[in-house]
Amino acid sequence: MRIPRKLLLGALGWAIASSPLHAEEKTLRLYNWADYFAEDTLARFTAETGIKVIYDVMDGSETLEAKMLAGGSGYDLIFPGDTVAERLMRAGSLLPLDRSKLTAVDDIEPGLQKLRRQYETSSQATVPYTWGTIGLTYNDEQVKQRSPDAPVNSLDMLFKPELAAKFADCGISIIDSPDEVLAVVLNYLGREPRSAKPEDLAAASELLMKLRPHIRKFQSQPVTDLVNGNLCLSLGYSGDMTQAQRTSDSAGKHTRFEYRIPREGTTVWMDTMAIPVDAKHPEYAYAFINFVMRPQNMAAISNFTGYPTSNAKARPDVDATMRNNPDIYLDEATYARLIPGKDIPQSDMRARMRTWTKFKTATAK
């Protein structure tokens, strides 16, 4: 039987397009913060699965949110913070996850499991990645020189002006994050951490303005200044201590840095893994989530970034300086003192921002 030329060419074209030489390359596009994997995480994933990874670096949560809300981002996997994930899920931008396709969700740290239940909207669309707290990082020697009995596990050390004054000469910094700092302050004052009531914000402002003369810097990355001796006390991320210690040791300085979660309580943040609702290759995203959630891979990420990761089974392989630090890997009582993130109304956020701006722009001594 003679095959018509048109059908023959069509069949040949299909065969060529379907051949391995012309098969579509398997590619996962992900969007995450810079240096937020172990050095070999992506290469090992590709070697194991054959899926190439295009890693776009996120410059801010606002940019991530804008891309997702606009739609058509082209990403298969993103790493939103907890409150950002709440908003994205409400907006219909995230894919509800199929638990049957996830291999390690039952291995998530019990304390994180309890915390994530408070994110009612997004908990079914995210898997916790790395996390941490806001607390006090300090140069042990410089603090002890100025105050041998300094209450290093209490916010009194920073929020009582007469105590903060003792460390002003060696440098105090505060994380440049209005919502988190105000939550810590309000909780310290016995008020609702996410409040925007005028009387609550007035009380927070009064405390902060008394502290302002002793603040040298507002910054979210104090590691360099800590290592160089420009700061001795910082209210910031838990990972700052680990990163400062490593940098100091590698430079031969061997300065001892410590980190404490305030006994009064503090905020906790959690970065997550989520699949956009319009992802082209959600199956590759599931494969990546399962890969990084393996205990040995999670431990490598924790050891590289200096932040605890979500898989409880990773703990034995985490560097002992983090694993054995009760202010980094927490017990149940400490988890109970943590304040989870909350997506608050824009009007409340504006009121809180005005309080922060007043504090930040006030003239220091």
matplotlib code that plots the C-alpha trace (Angstrom):
import matplotlib.pyplot as plt

x = [0.0, 1.3, 1.4, 0.4, 3.4, 1.7, 1.0, 4.6, 6.2, 3.9, 4.9, 8.6, 8.2, 6.5, 9.2, 12.0, 10.3, 9.8, 13.3, 15.7, 17.8, 14.9, 13.2, 12.4, 15.1, 13.8, 14.1, 13.0, 12.8, 13.0, 13.0, 14.9, 17.2, 20.9, 23.1, 20.2, 21.2, 24.3, 27.1, 26.3, 22.5, 21.5, 24.3, 23.4, 19.7, 20.4, 22.9, 20.3, 17.2, 18.4, 16.4, 18.3, 17.8, 17.5, 18.0, 16.8, 17.8, 15.1, 15.9, 12.9, 9.7, 7.8, 9.2, 8.2, 4.7, 4.3, 5.5, 3.1, 0.1, 0.7, 0.7, 2.7, 6.0, 7.3, 8.5, 7.9, 9.0, 9.2, 10.4, 8.0, 8.1, 5.2, 3.1, 3.7, 2.6, -0.6, -1.4, -0.5, -2.7, -5.6, -5.1, -5.2, -1.6, -0.4, -1.1, -2.6, -0.1, -0.9, 0.5, 0.6, 3.4, 5.5, 7.8, 8.9, 6.1, 5.6, 9.3, 8.9, 10.0, 7.0, 7.4, 7.1, 4.2, 2.3, 3.4, 2.4, -1.2, -1.6, -1.1, -4.6, -4.7, -1.3, -0.4, -1.9, 0.2, 3.6, 6.4, 8.7, 12.3, 14.5, 13.4, 14.7, 14.0, 14.7, 17.0, 20.2, 23.6, 26.5, 30.3, 30.8, 34.1, 33.0, 29.7, 31.3, 33.9, 31.2, 28.7, 29.8, 26.3, 24.5, 21.1, 22.0, 18.8, 16.5, 15.4, 16.1, 19.7, 18.6, 15.2, 16.3, 18.2, 20.4, 21.6, 21.8, 24.0, 26.7, 27.1, 26.6, 30.3, 31.0, 28.0, 24.3, 22.3, 18.6, 17.2, 15.6, 12.3, 9.4, 6.8, 9.2, 10.8, 7.4, 6.1, 9.0, 8.6, 4.9, 5.2, 7.9, 5.4, 2.7, 0.6, -0.7, 2.4, 0.6, -1.5, -2.0, -4.0, -2.9, -2.3, -0.1, 1.9, 2.4, 3.8, 6.1, 7.3, 8.0, 10.3, 12.0, 12.7, 14.5, 16.6, 17.3, 20.4, 22.2, 21.6, 24.4, 22.9, 19.7, 20.5, 19.4, 22.9, 25.2, 27.7, 30.5, 30.2, 30.1, 33.3, 35.1, 34.4, 32.0, 29.1, 29.0, 25.2, 22.6, 18.8, 18.5, 18.2, 19.4, 21.7, 23.8, 25.6, 26.6, 27.7, 29.7, 31.4, 32.4, 33.6, 35.6, 37.2, 38.1, 39.8, 41.8, 40.1, 38.3, 36.0, 33.3, 29.8, 26.6, 22.9, 20.0, 16.3, 14.8, 13.0, 10.2, 9.4, 10.2, 9.1, 9.7, 10.0, 9.7, 10.6, 8.7, 8.6, 5.5, 4.4, 2.7, -0.7, 0.4, 3.7, 4.5, 6.3, 4.8, 6.1, 9.7, 8.9, 7.6, 10.8, 12.9, 11.0, 11.4, 15.1, 15.9, 13.7, 15.9, 17.7, 21.3, 20.4, 18.6, 21.5, 23.9, 21.7, 21.5, 25.3, 25.9, 23.3, 23.6, 19.9, 17.9, 16.0, 12.6, 13.3, 13.7, 15.6, 18.3, 19.4, 22.1, 24.0, 23.8, 26.9, 27.1, 27.5, 24.0, 22.5, 23.5, 22.5, 19.1, 18.6, 18.9, 17.3, 14.6, 12.8, 9.0, 9.0, 11.0, 8.7, 5.8, 7.4, 7.5, 5.3, 4.4, 4.0, 0.7, -0.7, -2.2, -4.4, -2.7, -4.2, -2.6, 0.7, 0.8, 0.2, 3.0, 5.3, 4.7, 5.8, 8.9, 9.8, 9.6, 12.0, 14.4, 14.7, 15.0, 18.4, 20.8, 23.1]
y = [0.0, 3.4, 6.0, 9.5, 11.9, 14.3, 11.5, 10.2, 13.6, 14.1, 10.7, 11.5, 14.8, 13.3, 10.6, 13.2, 15.4, 12.4, 11.1, 11.4, 13.9, 16.3, 15.5, 18.5, 19.0, 18.4, 21.8, 23.0, 26.7, 27.8, 31.2, 31.4, 33.6, 33.7, 31.0, 29.2, 25.7, 23.7, 24.1, 20.8, 20.6, 21.5, 19.6, 16.4, 16.8, 17.1, 14.1, 11.9, 12.9, 14.3, 17.5, 20.7, 23.5, 27.2, 29.1, 32.7, 34.7, 36.5, 40.1, 40.6, 39.1, 42.0, 41.0, 37.4, 38.4, 40.7, 38.1, 35.5, 37.8, 38.9, 35.2, 33.6, 33.8, 30.7, 29.2, 25.7, 26.1, 29.1, 29.8, 32.3, 33.3, 32.2, 35.3, 35.8, 32.3, 33.1, 36.0, 34.0, 31.1, 33.4, 35.0, 31.6, 31.7, 28.5, 24.8, 22.8, 20.0, 16.3, 14.7, 11.3, 12.8, 14.0, 11.6, 13.4, 15.6, 13.4, 14.0, 17.8, 19.0, 18.5, 22.1, 23.4, 21.2, 22.9, 26.4, 25.9, 24.9, 28.6, 29.4, 28.2, 29.3, 28.2, 25.1, 22.8, 24.4, 24.7, 22.5, 24.2, 24.7, 26.7, 28.7, 30.7, 33.3, 36.9, 37.2, 38.6, 37.9, 39.3, 39.3, 37.4, 39.0, 42.6, 42.1, 40.5, 43.3, 45.9, 43.9, 40.6, 39.9, 41.1, 39.4, 37.9, 35.8, 38.7, 41.7, 43.8, 43.9, 45.9, 47.5, 49.0, 52.1, 52.0, 48.5, 49.3, 52.3, 49.9, 48.5, 51.6, 52.2, 48.8, 49.1, 48.0, 47.2, 46.3, 44.3, 46.7, 44.9, 47.0, 44.2, 41.8, 44.4, 45.9, 42.4, 41.7, 45.0, 44.8, 41.2, 42.4, 45.1, 42.4, 43.6, 42.0, 41.5, 42.4, 45.2, 48.6, 50.1, 53.7, 53.1, 50.0, 51.7, 54.7, 52.4, 50.8, 54.1, 55.3, 52.4, 52.6, 56.3, 55.9, 53.3, 55.3, 57.2, 53.9, 52.3, 52.5, 50.8, 49.4, 46.4, 42.9, 41.6, 42.5, 39.6, 41.7, 44.4, 41.8, 40.1, 43.4, 44.6, 47.4, 45.8, 43.8, 43.4, 42.8, 42.1, 40.0, 36.6, 33.4, 32.5, 35.7, 34.1, 30.9, 32.9, 35.4, 32.6, 30.8, 34.0, 34.9, 31.4, 31.3, 34.7, 33.4, 35.8, 33.1, 35.7, 34.0, 34.9, 33.8, 33.8, 33.8, 33.6, 36.1, 34.5, 37.0, 35.4, 36.4, 36.0, 33.0, 33.1, 30.2, 30.0, 27.4, 25.5, 26.0, 25.3, 28.1, 27.2, 27.7, 25.8, 24.1, 21.2, 20.6, 17.0, 18.3, 20.5, 17.5, 15.7, 18.6, 19.0, 15.3, 15.4, 18.3, 16.9, 13.9, 14.1, 14.1, 16.8, 18.9, 18.6, 19.8, 22.8, 23.6, 23.3, 25.6, 28.3, 28.3, 27.9, 24.9, 23.0, 21.4, 17.7, 16.4, 13.3, 15.7, 16.7, 14.0, 15.2, 18.9, 20.6, 20.0, 23.8, 24.2, 20.9, 21.2, 24.8, 25.0, 28.5, 27.2, 23.7, 24.3, 22.2, 22.2, 24.9, 27.3, 26.7, 27.7, 31.2, 31.9, 34.3, 33.1, 35.5, 37.1, 38.7, 41.9, 44.4, 47.1, 49.9, 48.3, 47.8, 51.5, 52.5, 50.3, 51.6, 55.2, 54.2, 52.5, 55.4, 57.8, 55.6, 55.0, 58.6, 60.1, 61.7, 59.5, 60.8]
z = [0.0, -1.0, 1.8, 0.7, 0.8, 3.2, 5.7, 5.3, 6.0, 8.9, 10.4, 9.8, 11.5, 14.6, 14.8, 14.7, 17.3, 19.5, 19.3, 22.3, 20.4, 20.2, 23.4, 25.6, 28.2, 31.7, 33.5, 36.9, 37.4, 41.0, 42.8, 46.1, 48.2, 47.3, 48.8, 50.3, 49.4, 50.2, 47.6, 45.9, 46.4, 42.9, 41.1, 43.1, 42.3, 38.6, 38.6, 40.3, 38.4, 35.1, 35.8, 35.1, 37.6, 36.7, 39.9, 39.9, 43.0, 44.9, 45.9, 48.2, 49.4, 47.8, 44.3, 44.8, 45.8, 42.9, 40.4, 41.8, 41.9, 38.3, 37.2, 34.5, 36.4, 34.8, 38.1, 39.1, 42.8, 45.0, 48.6, 50.2, 53.8, 56.0, 55.9, 52.1, 51.5, 53.4, 51.1, 48.0, 48.9, 49.6, 46.2, 44.6, 43.5, 45.1, 44.3, 47.2, 47.7, 47.2, 50.4, 48.6, 46.4, 49.4, 51.1, 54.3, 55.6, 58.6, 59.6, 60.1, 63.5, 66.0, 67.2, 63.6, 62.9, 65.7, 64.6, 61.0, 62.0, 62.8, 59.1, 58.3, 54.7, 53.4, 55.5, 52.9, 50.1, 51.7, 53.1, 55.8, 54.6, 56.9, 59.9, 62.8, 65.5, 66.3, 69.3, 70.8, 69.1, 71.1, 71.4, 74.6, 75.6, 74.9, 76.8, 79.8, 80.0, 80.3, 82.3, 83.8, 85.0, 81.9, 81.5, 78.1, 77.9, 78.5, 76.4, 79.4, 78.2, 75.2, 76.1, 79.5, 78.5, 81.6, 80.5, 76.8, 77.6, 78.8, 75.3, 73.2, 72.9, 71.3, 69.1, 69.1, 66.0, 65.4, 62.5, 60.0, 60.1, 61.6, 62.0, 63.7, 66.0, 67.0, 67.7, 70.0, 71.8, 72.3, 73.6, 76.0, 77.2, 77.7, 74.8, 71.6, 69.4, 66.1, 67.6, 65.8, 68.6, 69.3, 73.0, 72.2, 69.5, 71.8, 74.5, 72.0, 70.7, 74.2, 74.9, 71.5, 71.7, 75.0, 73.4, 70.2, 71.5, 72.0, 68.6, 66.1, 63.1, 61.6, 59.4, 58.6, 57.9, 60.9, 60.4, 58.9, 61.5, 64.3, 63.0, 62.4, 66.0, 65.0, 66.9, 70.1, 70.4, 67.8, 67.8, 64.7, 63.1, 64.8, 61.9, 62.4, 65.3, 63.4, 60.3, 62.5, 64.3, 61.1, 59.5, 62.6, 62.9, 59.2, 59.5, 62.4, 64.9, 66.9, 68.6, 70.6, 69.6, 71.4, 70.6, 73.0, 72.6, 75.0, 78.0, 77.4, 74.0, 70.4, 66.8, 64.7, 60.9, 58.5, 54.8, 52.9, 49.6, 47.4, 43.9, 41.9, 40.7, 37.1, 37.3, 34.0, 35.7, 39.2, 39.0, 39.0, 42.0, 43.9, 43.0, 44.3, 47.5, 48.3, 47.4, 49.8, 52.5, 52.9, 56.2, 54.8, 52.3, 54.9, 57.3, 54.5, 53.9, 57.6, 57.9, 55.0, 55.8, 59.6, 60.0, 61.3, 58.7, 59.1, 59.0, 62.5, 61.2, 59.9, 63.5, 64.0, 60.9, 61.7, 63.0, 66.8, 67.5, 66.2, 67.1, 70.7, 71.1, 72.8, 71.3, 67.8, 67.9, 70.4, 73.1, 73.5, 76.2, 74.0, 71.1, 73.3, 73.7, 70.0, 68.2, 64.6, 61.7, 61.0, 57.9, 59.3, 57.5, 55.4, 57.6, 60.7, 58.9, 57.9, 61.6, 62.7, 60.0, 61.1, 64.6, 63.2, 61.0, 63.9, 65.8, 63.0, 61.8, 65.3, 65.9, 67.7, 70.4]

ax = plt.figure().add_subplot(projection="3d")
ax.plot(x, y, z, "-o")
ax.set_aspect("equal")
plt.show()
